[in-house]
């Protein structure tokens, strides 16, 4: 009998251990648990390396942000260095990371309360289901087996709200795409540099333009997009699917040789912009 490998990710140890024990009582289910996002990713990596990938990941929607928390006792596949500090991930960020690094693992979000907006965000992040923590074990097992058949599971009471949220998000994305399409090819090039976190001087060097010309292009970009700041323009661009300019190692090296201070200031802006966008840009 093929066994379903399930990873429970929750920073409330009693809940995680109890749920893992209940699921493990099923003959066709094998369970491990992790107490944080980083521990969960290590667990998934270890399972994949051993040829025993997880099929379903149950993720707490309110997963804590403690980056040094070790795996929950009893987790069998967390690997070495489980207590080494790593960047923390909340529940929805972890779902997105799992979809990217381990697309074979279906993610189901476990939530304390129903929230149409967060449920819609979970689906957009790659979750296959949203389940209340107080649901029955039979219901949870139905969802686990259902997502393995490529089904999407939501509580009936959430369907209308989630559809409304997804429709609004799509409308917002469509409007963002329309605004981006109004830019000239050069302005789109400048926008991609802005998404990459480059400042005016760095954009000028990359595109072989004067800083004054770049300033004019940036002003035109903000005006056509209807925003008043670079961060707002970057958030809109990300919603429209605009990716960052490909800087390339050779370009970065030439920048480093020409002046380390410029690289440092550009790098700081890049980190700040990406952090802000990742925190709120997708659903703003």
Buried (B, 14 or more C-beta within 10 A) or exposed (E): EEEBBBBBBBBBBEBBBEBBEBBBEBEEBBBBBBBBBBBBBBBBBBBBEEEBBBBBBBBBBBBBEBBEBBBBEBBEBBBEEBEEEBEBBBBBBBBBBBBEEBEEBBBBBBBEEBBBBBBBBBBBBBBBBBBBBEBEEEBBBBBBBBBEEEEEBBBEEBEEBBEEBBEEBEEBBEBBBEBBEEBEEBBBBBBBBBBBBBBBBBBBBBBEBEBEBBBBBBEBBBEBBEBEEBBBBBBBBBBBEBEBBEBEEEBEEEBEEEEEEBBEBBBEBBEEBBEBBEEEBBBE
